[in-house]
Amino acid sequence: MRLWGPPQCPVRPAEQNWIDTSLTWLLAQFGHATLTKPVWLPTDEFFPGDYHGTRDDIRTTTMRLCAHMGVDPARIELEHFGDDHDPGLAALIPLNWQSSGAAGHHRIRDGRSVIGIKDEQAAAPMALVATVAHELGHVLLLADGRITADRADHEPLTDLLTVFFGMGVFAANSAFDFSRDTTSYRTSRLGYMTEPMFGYALARYAWMRGERSPAWATYLDTNPRTFLKRGLRFLDASGR
């Protein structure tokens, strides 16, 4: 006797269809060789050496990701910008606040892609990798003419591209962050896809790679890992 019914997809049908369709489109655009590249993890194997959160570290990370994603560094101009929000007030009075602003930006200038990264991202290596990968995704999608900026889903599609290129652990772990101290708490969002969407996208990505129990899932935070497992159970039950 089945008590709980069949496994359920962790996202709504419209989101599931968009993720399935978009991953198929990315496969057609970038090929099976990209799909089967190693999944990048927050380990010394992929990010060797000391990390101090400097602008030099941002540049080194960007160059490493350029090599992985097949973007010629000569096409990239890196710039930095600050954050207008000052959380220092929390040290004086109890304060709870949210942030969801862009951590990076991309634009074309004189035929080159200008990638801007918030200085504060350097303090969070996981989020920095997710942000740089997203902005390099704009190079592959917008600057290379695969899509146009007026496409309604171009930002979440760029998030999904980071999953397809093996950077999904960083993107999913950075999608939502909660931190607190004795006087305040802070929540922040990064990217344009939700944790359930990243979880299902990673499940579909793993399914496309023939991975039914991916070892790299252990590097995911609790929420995205839970959604990934739900997605894999759904895909297994539905035979998709």
NORTAPE-V677098 format. One record per helix or strand. SS is the DSSP state (a for helix, b for strand). FROM is the first residue (numbers start at 0). TO is the last residue. If there is no record, write none. Layout:
# NORTAPE-V677098
((SS,FROM,TO) (SS,FROM,TO))
This chain:
# NORTAPE-V677098
((a,12,34) (a,54,68) (a,72,74) (b,75,80) (a,86,90) (b,94,98) (b,103,108) (b,111,117) (a,118,122) (a,124,142) (a,153,163) (a,167,173) (b,175,179) (b,183,188) (a,194,207) (a,214,218) (a,221,237))
